[in-house]
Amino acid sequence: MLEDKFYHQLLKCFNQQKRWINQQTNQIDVLPGQSKFLLCLKEYGPLSPKELGNHCCIDKSTTTTLLNKMEKMNYIEKKTQNQDKRSIQIHLTKRGYEKALQVEKISNESEQLFLSTLSKEDQVKIIQLLKQINLFMEGELNNGNTK
């Protein structure tokens, strides 16, 4: 039965949380997909587009599209590296940093809401289990095991 499958439940949780976050971030003029980039740049600092896409699990063409929109909205700026003019780093602007703080607050509220039905122990456990699964799958995918 589909309802008993891990994949189905994970996908439902992901989509519900994503929908909730998008509803909240739309109110602060952050488009779907941009919140991940804002949080990632706040957390890790300037990154190349490729690094940013990898951190956020977003493909190259979607990354390019999102970054172009974010640059037009003055959330980010692209800076070339002194050593290699072909290499660019994505930096948050002041406005982008302020939006990242707002998105971080929304993200924290979302996590509290979605985990509120679980005990503290279960919250820790589910995060640990998901990390364990992600590490395993990253290793499998990096080793070319995509059966």
Phi and psi in radians as a Rosetta constraint file:
Dihedral C 1 N 2 CA 2 C 2 CIRCULARHARMONIC -1.002 0.35
Dihedral N 2 CA 2 C 2 N 3 CIRCULARHARMONIC -0.712 0.35
Dihedral C 2 N 3 CA 3 C 3 CIRCULARHARMONIC -1.060 0.35
Dihedral N 3 CA 3 C 3 N 4 CIRCULARHARMONIC -0.370 0.35
Dihedral C 3 N 4 CA 4 C 4 CIRCULARHARMONIC -1.637 0.35
Dihedral N 4 CA 4 C 4 N 5 CIRCULARHARMONIC 0.045 0.35
Dihedral C 4 N 5 CA 5 C 5 CIRCULARHARMONIC -1.585 0.35
Dihedral N 5 CA 5 C 5 N 6 CIRCULARHARMONIC 2.380 0.35
Dihedral C 5 N 6 CA 6 C 6 CIRCULARHARMONIC -0.963 0.35
Dihedral N 6 CA 6 C 6 N 7 CIRCULARHARMONIC -0.886 0.35
Dihedral C 6 N 7 CA 7 C 7 CIRCULARHARMONIC -0.972 0.35
Dihedral N 7 CA 7 C 7 N 8 CIRCULARHARMONIC -0.809 0.35
Dihedral C 7 N 8 CA 8 C 8 CIRCULARHARMONIC -1.094 0.35
Dihedral N 8 CA 8 C 8 N 9 CIRCULARHARMONIC -0.802 0.35
Dihedral C 8 N 9 CA 9 C 9 CIRCULARHARMONIC -1.160 0.35
Dihedral N 9 CA 9 C 9 N 10 CIRCULARHARMONIC -0.710 0.35
Dihedral C 9 N 10 CA 10 C 10 CIRCULARHARMONIC -1.108 0.35
Dihedral N 10 CA 10 C 10 N 11 CIRCULARHARMONIC -0.771 0.35
Dihedral C 10 N 11 CA 11 C 11 CIRCULARHARMONIC -1.106 0.35
Dihedral N 11 CA 11 C 11 N 12 CIRCULARHARMONIC -0.733 0.35
Dihedral C 11 N 12 CA 12 C 12 CIRCULARHARMONIC -1.088 0.35
Dihedral N 12 CA 12 C 12 N 13 CIRCULARHARMONIC -0.797 0.35
Dihedral C 12 N 13 CA 13 C 13 CIRCULARHARMONIC -1.066 0.35
Dihedral N 13 CA 13 C 13 N 14 CIRCULARHARMONIC -0.813 0.35
Dihedral C 13 N 14 CA 14 C 14 CIRCULARHARMONIC -1.022 0.35
Dihedral N 14 CA 14 C 14 N 15 CIRCULARHARMONIC -0.857 0.35
Dihedral C 14 N 15 CA 15 C 15 CIRCULARHARMONIC -1.145 0.35
Dihedral N 15 CA 15 C 15 N 16 CIRCULARHARMONIC -0.663 0.35
Dihedral C 15 N 16 CA 16 C 16 CIRCULARHARMONIC -1.175 0.35
Dihedral N 16 CA 16 C 16 N 17 CIRCULARHARMONIC -0.746 0.35
Dihedral C 16 N 17 CA 17 C 17 CIRCULARHARMONIC -1.171 0.35
Dihedral N 17 CA 17 C 17 N 18 CIRCULARHARMONIC -0.734 0.35
Dihedral C 17 N 18 CA 18 C 18 CIRCULARHARMONIC -1.054 0.35
Dihedral N 18 CA 18 C 18 N 19 CIRCULARHARMONIC -0.764 0.35
Dihedral C 18 N 19 CA 19 C 19 CIRCULARHARMONIC -1.079 0.35
Dihedral N 19 CA 19 C 19 N 20 CIRCULARHARMONIC -0.770 0.35
Dihedral C 19 N 20 CA 20 C 20 CIRCULARHARMONIC -1.102 0.35
Dihedral N 20 CA 20 C 20 N 21 CIRCULARHARMONIC -0.817 0.35
Dihedral C 20 N 21 CA 21 C 21 CIRCULARHARMONIC -1.099 0.35
Dihedral N 21 CA 21 C 21 N 22 CIRCULARHARMONIC -0.771 0.35
Dihedral C 21 N 22 CA 22 C 22 CIRCULARHARMONIC -1.066 0.35
Dihedral N 22 CA 22 C 22 N 23 CIRCULARHARMONIC -0.670 0.35
Dihedral C 22 N 23 CA 23 C 23 CIRCULARHARMONIC -1.076 0.35
Dihedral N 23 CA 23 C 23 N 24 CIRCULARHARMONIC -0.713 0.35
Dihedral C 23 N 24 CA 24 C 24 CIRCULARHARMONIC -1.268 0.35
Dihedral N 24 CA 24 C 24 N 25 CIRCULARHARMONIC -0.781 0.35
Dihedral C 24 N 25 CA 25 C 25 CIRCULARHARMONIC -1.262 0.35
Dihedral N 25 CA 25 C 25 N 26 CIRCULARHARMONIC -0.470 0.35
Dihedral C 25 N 26 CA 26 C 26 CIRCULARHARMONIC -1.052 0.35
Dihedral N 26 CA 26 C 26 N 27 CIRCULARHARMONIC -0.551 0.35
Dihedral C 26 N 27 CA 27 C 27 CIRCULARHARMONIC -1.227 0.35
Dihedral N 27 CA 27 C 27 N 28 CIRCULARHARMONIC -0.333 0.35
Dihedral C 27 N 28 CA 28 C 28 CIRCULARHARMONIC -1.940 0.35
Dihedral N 28 CA 28 C 28 N 29 CIRCULARHARMONIC 0.331 0.35
Dihedral C 28 N 29 CA 29 C 29 CIRCULARHARMONIC 1.136 0.35
Dihedral N 29 CA 29 C 29 N 30 CIRCULARHARMONIC 0.685 0.35
Dihedral C 29 N 30 CA 30 C 30 CIRCULARHARMONIC -2.032 0.35
Dihedral N 30 CA 30 C 30 N 31 CIRCULARHARMONIC 2.122 0.35
Dihedral C 30 N 31 CA 31 C 31 CIRCULARHARMONIC -1.403 0.35
Dihedral N 31 CA 31 C 31 N 32 CIRCULARHARMONIC 2.774 0.35
Dihedral C 31 N 32 CA 32 C 32 CIRCULARHARMONIC -0.945 0.35
Dihedral N 32 CA 32 C 32 N 33 CIRCULARHARMONIC 2.357 0.35
Dihedral C 32 N 33 CA 33 C 33 CIRCULARHARMONIC 1.646 0.35
Dihedral N 33 CA 33 C 33 N 34 CIRCULARHARMONIC -0.503 0.35
Dihedral C 33 N 34 CA 34 C 34 CIRCULARHARMONIC -1.266 0.35
Dihedral N 34 CA 34 C 34 N 35 CIRCULARHARMONIC -0.505 0.35
Dihedral C 34 N 35 CA 35 C 35 CIRCULARHARMONIC -1.073 0.35
Dihedral N 35 CA 35 C 35 N 36 CIRCULARHARMONIC -0.691 0.35
Dihedral C 35 N 36 CA 36 C 36 CIRCULARHARMONIC -1.057 0.35
Dihedral N 36 CA 36 C 36 N 37 CIRCULARHARMONIC -0.774 0.35
Dihedral C 36 N 37 CA 37 C 37 CIRCULARHARMONIC -1.125 0.35
Dihedral N 37 CA 37 C 37 N 38 CIRCULARHARMONIC -0.753 0.35
Dihedral C 37 N 38 CA 38 C 38 CIRCULARHARMONIC -1.056 0.35
Dihedral N 38 CA 38 C 38 N 39 CIRCULARHARMONIC -0.808 0.35
Dihedral C 38 N 39 CA 39 C 39 CIRCULARHARMONIC -1.130 0.35
Dihedral N 39 CA 39 C 39 N 40 CIRCULARHARMONIC -0.716 0.35
Dihedral C 39 N 40 CA 40 C 40 CIRCULARHARMONIC -1.144 0.35
Dihedral N 40 CA 40 C 40 N 41 CIRCULARHARMONIC -0.773 0.35
Dihedral C 40 N 41 CA 41 C 41 CIRCULARHARMONIC -1.173 0.35
Dihedral N 41 CA 41 C 41 N 42 CIRCULARHARMONIC -0.610 0.35
Dihedral C 41 N 42 CA 42 C 42 CIRCULARHARMONIC -1.140 0.35
Dihedral N 42 CA 42 C 42 N 43 CIRCULARHARMONIC -0.728 0.35
Dihedral C 42 N 43 CA 43 C 43 CIRCULARHARMONIC -1.259 0.35
Dihedral N 43 CA 43 C 43 N 44 CIRCULARHARMONIC -0.797 0.35
Dihedral C 43 N 44 CA 44 C 44 CIRCULARHARMONIC -1.845 0.35
Dihedral N 44 CA 44 C 44 N 45 CIRCULARHARMONIC -0.188 0.35
Dihedral C 44 N 45 CA 45 C 45 CIRCULARHARMONIC 1.441 0.35
Dihedral N 45 CA 45 C 45 N 46 CIRCULARHARMONIC -2.917 0.35
Dihedral C 45 N 46 CA 46 C 46 CIRCULARHARMONIC -1.006 0.35
Dihedral N 46 CA 46 C 46 N 47 CIRCULARHARMONIC 2.408 0.35
Dihedral C 46 N 47 CA 47 C 47 CIRCULARHARMONIC -2.427 0.35
Dihedral N 47 CA 47 C 47 N 48 CIRCULARHARMONIC 2.745 0.35
Dihedral C 47 N 48 CA 48 C 48 CIRCULARHARMONIC -1.278 0.35
Dihedral N 48 CA 48 C 48 N 49 CIRCULARHARMONIC 2.774 0.35
Dihedral C 48 N 49 CA 49 C 49 CIRCULARHARMONIC -0.979 0.35
Dihedral N 49 CA 49 C 49 N 50 CIRCULARHARMONIC -0.682 0.35
Dihedral C 49 N 50 CA 50 C 50 CIRCULARHARMONIC -1.120 0.35
Dihedral N 50 CA 50 C 50 N 51 CIRCULARHARMONIC -0.798 0.35
Dihedral C 50 N 51 CA 51 C 51 CIRCULARHARMONIC -1.079 0.35
Dihedral N 51 CA 51 C 51 N 52 CIRCULARHARMONIC -0.740 0.35
Dihedral C 51 N 52 CA 52 C 52 CIRCULARHARMONIC -1.097 0.35
Dihedral N 52 CA 52 C 52 N 53 CIRCULARHARMONIC -0.817 0.35
Dihedral C 52 N 53 CA 53 C 53 CIRCULARHARMONIC -1.047 0.35
Dihedral N 53 CA 53 C 53 N 54 CIRCULARHARMONIC -0.730 0.35
Dihedral C 53 N 54 CA 54 C 54 CIRCULARHARMONIC -1.129 0.35
Dihedral N 54 CA 54 C 54 N 55 CIRCULARHARMONIC -0.783 0.35
Dihedral C 54 N 55 CA 55 C 55 CIRCULARHARMONIC -1.023 0.35
Dihedral N 55 CA 55 C 55 N 56 CIRCULARHARMONIC -0.653 0.35
Dihedral C 55 N 56 CA 56 C 56 CIRCULARHARMONIC -1.694 0.35
Dihedral N 56 CA 56 C 56 N 57 CIRCULARHARMONIC 0.037 0.35
Dihedral C 56 N 57 CA 57 C 57 CIRCULARHARMONIC 1.009 0.35
Dihedral N 57 CA 57 C 57 N 58 CIRCULARHARMONIC 0.814 0.35
Dihedral C 57 N 58 CA 58 C 58 CIRCULARHARMONIC -2.156 0.35
Dihedral N 58 CA 58 C 58 N 59 CIRCULARHARMONIC 2.394 0.35
Dihedral C 58 N 59 CA 59 C 59 CIRCULARHARMONIC -1.224 0.35
Dihedral N 59 CA 59 C 59 N 60 CIRCULARHARMONIC 2.906 0.35
Dihedral C 59 N 60 CA 60 C 60 CIRCULARHARMONIC -1.060 0.35
Dihedral N 60 CA 60 C 60 N 61 CIRCULARHARMONIC -0.791 0.35
Dihedral C 60 N 61 CA 61 C 61 CIRCULARHARMONIC -1.191 0.35
Dihedral N 61 CA 61 C 61 N 62 CIRCULARHARMONIC -0.673 0.35
Dihedral C 61 N 62 CA 62 C 62 CIRCULARHARMONIC -1.175 0.35
Dihedral N 62 CA 62 C 62 N 63 CIRCULARHARMONIC -0.689 0.35
Dihedral C 62 N 63 CA 63 C 63 CIRCULARHARMONIC -1.021 0.35
Dihedral N 63 CA 63 C 63 N 64 CIRCULARHARMONIC -0.834 0.35
Dihedral C 63 N 64 CA 64 C 64 CIRCULARHARMONIC -1.050 0.35
Dihedral N 64 CA 64 C 64 N 65 CIRCULARHARMONIC -0.795 0.35
Dihedral C 64 N 65 CA 65 C 65 CIRCULARHARMONIC -1.077 0.35
Dihedral N 65 CA 65 C 65 N 66 CIRCULARHARMONIC -0.831 0.35
Dihedral C 65 N 66 CA 66 C 66 CIRCULARHARMONIC -1.089 0.35
Dihedral N 66 CA 66 C 66 N 67 CIRCULARHARMONIC -0.769 0.35
Dihedral C 66 N 67 CA 67 C 67 CIRCULARHARMONIC -1.112 0.35
Dihedral N 67 CA 67 C 67 N 68 CIRCULARHARMONIC -0.698 0.35
Dihedral C 67 N 68 CA 68 C 68 CIRCULARHARMONIC -1.088 0.35
Dihedral N 68 CA 68 C 68 N 69 CIRCULARHARMONIC -0.744 0.35
Dihedral C 68 N 69 CA 69 C 69 CIRCULARHARMONIC -1.127 0.35
Dihedral N 69 CA 69 C 69 N 70 CIRCULARHARMONIC -0.739 0.35
Dihedral C 69 N 70 CA 70 C 70 CIRCULARHARMONIC -1.158 0.35
Dihedral N 70 CA 70 C 70 N 71 CIRCULARHARMONIC -0.599 0.35
Dihedral C 70 N 71 CA 71 C 71 CIRCULARHARMONIC -1.166 0.35
Dihedral N 71 CA 71 C 71 N 72 CIRCULARHARMONIC -0.738 0.35
Dihedral C 71 N 72 CA 72 C 72 CIRCULARHARMONIC -1.117 0.35
Dihedral N 72 CA 72 C 72 N 73 CIRCULARHARMONIC -0.534 0.35
Dihedral C 72 N 73 CA 73 C 73 CIRCULARHARMONIC -1.494 0.35
Dihedral N 73 CA 73 C 73 N 74 CIRCULARHARMONIC 0.006 0.35
Dihedral C 73 N 74 CA 74 C 74 CIRCULARHARMONIC 1.117 0.35
Dihedral N 74 CA 74 C 74 N 75 CIRCULARHARMONIC 0.629 0.35
Dihedral C 74 N 75 CA 75 C 75 CIRCULARHARMONIC -1.629 0.35
Dihedral N 75 CA 75 C 75 N 76 CIRCULARHARMONIC -0.480 0.35
Dihedral C 75 N 76 CA 76 C 76 CIRCULARHARMONIC -2.385 0.35
Dihedral N 76 CA 76 C 76 N 77 CIRCULARHARMONIC 2.858 0.35
Dihedral C 76 N 77 CA 77 C 77 CIRCULARHARMONIC -2.374 0.35
Dihedral N 77 CA 77 C 77 N 78 CIRCULARHARMONIC 2.564 0.35
Dihedral C 77 N 78 CA 78 C 78 CIRCULARHARMONIC -1.748 0.35
Dihedral N 78 CA 78 C 78 N 79 CIRCULARHARMONIC 2.194 0.35
Dihedral C 78 N 79 CA 79 C 79 CIRCULARHARMONIC -2.118 0.35
Dihedral N 79 CA 79 C 79 N 80 CIRCULARHARMONIC 2.360 0.35
Dihedral C 79 N 80 CA 80 C 80 CIRCULARHARMONIC -1.401 0.35
Dihedral N 80 CA 80 C 80 N 81 CIRCULARHARMONIC 2.629 0.35
Dihedral C 80 N 81 CA 81 C 81 CIRCULARHARMONIC -1.408 0.35
Dihedral N 81 CA 81 C 81 N 82 CIRCULARHARMONIC 2.480 0.35
Dihedral C 81 N 82 CA 82 C 82 CIRCULARHARMONIC -1.075 0.35
Dihedral N 82 CA 82 C 82 N 83 CIRCULARHARMONIC -0.718 0.35
Dihedral C 82 N 83 CA 83 C 83 CIRCULARHARMONIC -1.237 0.35
Dihedral N 83 CA 83 C 83 N 84 CIRCULARHARMONIC -0.686 0.35
Dihedral C 83 N 84 CA 84 C 84 CIRCULARHARMONIC -2.334 0.35
Dihedral N 84 CA 84 C 84 N 85 CIRCULARHARMONIC 1.803 0.35
Dihedral C 84 N 85 CA 85 C 85 CIRCULARHARMONIC -1.118 0.35
Dihedral N 85 CA 85 C 85 N 86 CIRCULARHARMONIC -0.318 0.35
Dihedral C 85 N 86 CA 86 C 86 CIRCULARHARMONIC -1.393 0.35
Dihedral N 86 CA 86 C 86 N 87 CIRCULARHARMONIC -0.333 0.35
Dihedral C 86 N 87 CA 87 C 87 CIRCULARHARMONIC -1.608 0.35
Dihedral N 87 CA 87 C 87 N 88 CIRCULARHARMONIC 2.245 0.35
Dihedral C 87 N 88 CA 88 C 88 CIRCULARHARMONIC -2.079 0.35
Dihedral N 88 CA 88 C 88 N 89 CIRCULARHARMONIC 2.684 0.35
Dihedral C 88 N 89 CA 89 C 89 CIRCULARHARMONIC -2.088 0.35
Dihedral N 89 CA 89 C 89 N 90 CIRCULARHARMONIC 2.491 0.35
Dihedral C 89 N 90 CA 90 C 90 CIRCULARHARMONIC -1.691 0.35
Dihedral N 90 CA 90 C 90 N 91 CIRCULARHARMONIC 2.181 0.35
Dihedral C 90 N 91 CA 91 C 91 CIRCULARHARMONIC -2.061 0.35
Dihedral N 91 CA 91 C 91 N 92 CIRCULARHARMONIC 2.513 0.35
Dihedral C 91 N 92 CA 92 C 92 CIRCULARHARMONIC -1.299 0.35
Dihedral N 92 CA 92 C 92 N 93 CIRCULARHARMONIC 2.419 0.35
Dihedral C 92 N 93 CA 93 C 93 CIRCULARHARMONIC -1.442 0.35
Dihedral N 93 CA 93 C 93 N 94 CIRCULARHARMONIC 3.067 0.35
Dihedral C 93 N 94 CA 94 C 94 CIRCULARHARMONIC -1.034 0.35
Dihedral N 94 CA 94 C 94 N 95 CIRCULARHARMONIC -0.773 0.35
Dihedral C 94 N 95 CA 95 C 95 CIRCULARHARMONIC -1.101 0.35
Dihedral N 95 CA 95 C 95 N 96 CIRCULARHARMONIC -0.710 0.35
Dihedral C 95 N 96 CA 96 C 96 CIRCULARHARMONIC -1.119 0.35
Dihedral N 96 CA 96 C 96 N 97 CIRCULARHARMONIC -0.684 0.35
Dihedral C 96 N 97 CA 97 C 97 CIRCULARHARMONIC -1.133 0.35
Dihedral N 97 CA 97 C 97 N 98 CIRCULARHARMONIC -0.717 0.35
Dihedral C 97 N 98 CA 98 C 98 CIRCULARHARMONIC -1.095 0.35
Dihedral N 98 CA 98 C 98 N 99 CIRCULARHARMONIC -0.715 0.35
Dihedral C 98 N 99 CA 99 C 99 CIRCULARHARMONIC -1.143 0.35
Dihedral N 99 CA 99 C 99 N 100 CIRCULARHARMONIC -0.672 0.35
Dihedral C 99 N 100 CA 100 C 100 CIRCULARHARMONIC -1.070 0.35
Dihedral N 100 CA 100 C 100 N 101 CIRCULARHARMONIC -0.694 0.35
Dihedral C 100 N 101 CA 101 C 101 CIRCULARHARMONIC -1.099 0.35
Dihedral N 101 CA 101 C 101 N 102 CIRCULARHARMONIC -0.716 0.35
Dihedral C 101 N 102 CA 102 C 102 CIRCULARHARMONIC -1.151 0.35
Dihedral N 102 CA 102 C 102 N 103 CIRCULARHARMONIC -0.736 0.35
Dihedral C 102 N 103 CA 103 C 103 CIRCULARHARMONIC -1.144 0.35
Dihedral N 103 CA 103 C 103 N 104 CIRCULARHARMONIC -0.671 0.35
Dihedral C 103 N 104 CA 104 C 104 CIRCULARHARMONIC -1.068 0.35
Dihedral N 104 CA 104 C 104 N 105 CIRCULARHARMONIC -0.725 0.35
Dihedral C 104 N 105 CA 105 C 105 CIRCULARHARMONIC -1.093 0.35
Dihedral N 105 CA 105 C 105 N 106 CIRCULARHARMONIC -0.789 0.35
Dihedral C 105 N 106 CA 106 C 106 CIRCULARHARMONIC -1.095 0.35
Dihedral N 106 CA 106 C 106 N 107 CIRCULARHARMONIC -0.741 0.35
Dihedral C 106 N 107 CA 107 C 107 CIRCULARHARMONIC -1.086 0.35
Dihedral N 107 CA 107 C 107 N 108 CIRCULARHARMONIC -0.747 0.35
Dihedral C 107 N 108 CA 108 C 108 CIRCULARHARMONIC -1.125 0.35
Dihedral N 108 CA 108 C 108 N 109 CIRCULARHARMONIC -0.720 0.35
Dihedral C 108 N 109 CA 109 C 109 CIRCULARHARMONIC -1.088 0.35
Dihedral N 109 CA 109 C 109 N 110 CIRCULARHARMONIC -0.719 0.35
Dihedral C 109 N 110 CA 110 C 110 CIRCULARHARMONIC -1.073 0.35
Dihedral N 110 CA 110 C 110 N 111 CIRCULARHARMONIC -0.807 0.35
Dihedral C 110 N 111 CA 111 C 111 CIRCULARHARMONIC -1.090 0.35
Dihedral N 111 CA 111 C 111 N 112 CIRCULARHARMONIC -0.763 0.35
Dihedral C 111 N 112 CA 112 C 112 CIRCULARHARMONIC -1.056 0.35
Dihedral N 112 CA 112 C 112 N 113 CIRCULARHARMONIC -0.784 0.35
Dihedral C 112 N 113 CA 113 C 113 CIRCULARHARMONIC -1.102 0.35
Dihedral N 113 CA 113 C 113 N 114 CIRCULARHARMONIC -0.858 0.35
Dihedral C 113 N 114 CA 114 C 114 CIRCULARHARMONIC -1.281 0.35
Dihedral N 114 CA 114 C 114 N 115 CIRCULARHARMONIC -0.423 0.35
Dihedral C 114 N 115 CA 115 C 115 CIRCULARHARMONIC -1.733 0.35
Dihedral N 115 CA 115 C 115 N 116 CIRCULARHARMONIC -0.012 0.35
Dihedral C 115 N 116 CA 116 C 116 CIRCULARHARMONIC -1.108 0.35
Dihedral N 116 CA 116 C 116 N 117 CIRCULARHARMONIC -0.373 0.35
Dihedral C 116 N 117 CA 117 C 117 CIRCULARHARMONIC -1.419 0.35
Dihedral N 117 CA 117 C 117 N 118 CIRCULARHARMONIC -0.120 0.35
Dihedral C 117 N 118 CA 118 C 118 CIRCULARHARMONIC -1.820 0.35
Dihedral N 118 CA 118 C 118 N 119 CIRCULARHARMONIC 2.633 0.35
Dihedral C 118 N 119 CA 119 C 119 CIRCULARHARMONIC -1.198 0.35
Dihedral N 119 CA 119 C 119 N 120 CIRCULARHARMONIC 2.849 0.35
Dihedral C 119 N 120 CA 120 C 120 CIRCULARHARMONIC -1.007 0.35
Dihedral N 120 CA 120 C 120 N 121 CIRCULARHARMONIC -0.709 0.35
Dihedral C 120 N 121 CA 121 C 121 CIRCULARHARMONIC -1.108 0.35
Dihedral N 121 CA 121 C 121 N 122 CIRCULARHARMONIC -0.762 0.35
Dihedral C 121 N 122 CA 122 C 122 CIRCULARHARMONIC -1.182 0.35
Dihedral N 122 CA 122 C 122 N 123 CIRCULARHARMONIC -0.594 0.35
Dihedral C 122 N 123 CA 123 C 123 CIRCULARHARMONIC -1.081 0.35
Dihedral N 123 CA 123 C 123 N 124 CIRCULARHARMONIC -0.815 0.35
Dihedral C 123 N 124 CA 124 C 124 CIRCULARHARMONIC -1.097 0.35
Dihedral N 124 CA 124 C 124 N 125 CIRCULARHARMONIC -0.763 0.35
Dihedral C 124 N 125 CA 125 C 125 CIRCULARHARMONIC -1.121 0.35
Dihedral N 125 CA 125 C 125 N 126 CIRCULARHARMONIC -0.774 0.35
Dihedral C 125 N 126 CA 126 C 126 CIRCULARHARMONIC -1.143 0.35
Dihedral N 126 CA 126 C 126 N 127 CIRCULARHARMONIC -0.649 0.35
Dihedral C 126 N 127 CA 127 C 127 CIRCULARHARMONIC -1.166 0.35
Dihedral N 127 CA 127 C 127 N 128 CIRCULARHARMONIC -0.740 0.35
Dihedral C 127 N 128 CA 128 C 128 CIRCULARHARMONIC -1.072 0.35
Dihedral N 128 CA 128 C 128 N 129 CIRCULARHARMONIC -0.758 0.35
Dihedral C 128 N 129 CA 129 C 129 CIRCULARHARMONIC -1.127 0.35
Dihedral N 129 CA 129 C 129 N 130 CIRCULARHARMONIC -0.729 0.35
Dihedral C 129 N 130 CA 130 C 130 CIRCULARHARMONIC -1.150 0.35
Dihedral N 130 CA 130 C 130 N 131 CIRCULARHARMONIC -0.674 0.35
Dihedral C 130 N 131 CA 131 C 131 CIRCULARHARMONIC -1.063 0.35
Dihedral N 131 CA 131 C 131 N 132 CIRCULARHARMONIC -0.764 0.35
Dihedral C 131 N 132 CA 132 C 132 CIRCULARHARMONIC -1.068 0.35
Dihedral N 132 CA 132 C 132 N 133 CIRCULARHARMONIC -0.799 0.35
Dihedral C 132 N 133 CA 133 C 133 CIRCULARHARMONIC -1.116 0.35
Dihedral N 133 CA 133 C 133 N 134 CIRCULARHARMONIC -0.769 0.35
Dihedral C 133 N 134 CA 134 C 134 CIRCULARHARMONIC -1.078 0.35
Dihedral N 134 CA 134 C 134 N 135 CIRCULARHARMONIC -0.769 0.35
Dihedral C 134 N 135 CA 135 C 135 CIRCULARHARMONIC -1.058 0.35
Dihedral N 135 CA 135 C 135 N 136 CIRCULARHARMONIC -0.772 0.35
Dihedral C 135 N 136 CA 136 C 136 CIRCULARHARMONIC -1.064 0.35
Dihedral N 136 CA 136 C 136 N 137 CIRCULARHARMONIC -0.848 0.35
Dihedral C 136 N 137 CA 137 C 137 CIRCULARHARMONIC -1.167 0.35
Dihedral N 137 CA 137 C 137 N 138 CIRCULARHARMONIC -0.638 0.35
Dihedral C 137 N 138 CA 138 C 138 CIRCULARHARMONIC -1.063 0.35
Dihedral N 138 CA 138 C 138 N 139 CIRCULARHARMONIC -0.747 0.35
Dihedral C 138 N 139 CA 139 C 139 CIRCULARHARMONIC -1.102 0.35
Dihedral N 139 CA 139 C 139 N 140 CIRCULARHARMONIC -0.753 0.35
Dihedral C 139 N 140 CA 140 C 140 CIRCULARHARMONIC -1.090 0.35
Dihedral N 140 CA 140 C 140 N 141 CIRCULARHARMONIC -0.814 0.35
Dihedral C 140 N 141 CA 141 C 141 CIRCULARHARMONIC -1.183 0.35
Dihedral N 141 CA 141 C 141 N 142 CIRCULARHARMONIC -0.674 0.35
Dihedral C 141 N 142 CA 142 C 142 CIRCULARHARMONIC -1.184 0.35
Dihedral N 142 CA 142 C 142 N 143 CIRCULARHARMONIC -0.456 0.35
Dihedral C 142 N 143 CA 143 C 143 CIRCULARHARMONIC -1.581 0.35
Dihedral N 143 CA 143 C 143 N 144 CIRCULARHARMONIC 0.071 0.35
Dihedral C 143 N 144 CA 144 C 144 CIRCULARHARMONIC 1.391 0.35
Dihedral N 144 CA 144 C 144 N 145 CIRCULARHARMONIC 0.226 0.35
Dihedral C 144 N 145 CA 145 C 145 CIRCULARHARMONIC -1.533 0.35
Dihedral N 145 CA 145 C 145 N 146 CIRCULARHARMONIC 1.542 0.35
Dihedral C 145 N 146 CA 146 C 146 CIRCULARHARMONIC -2.027 0.35
Dihedral N 146 CA 146 C 146 N 147 CIRCULARHARMONIC 0.523 0.35
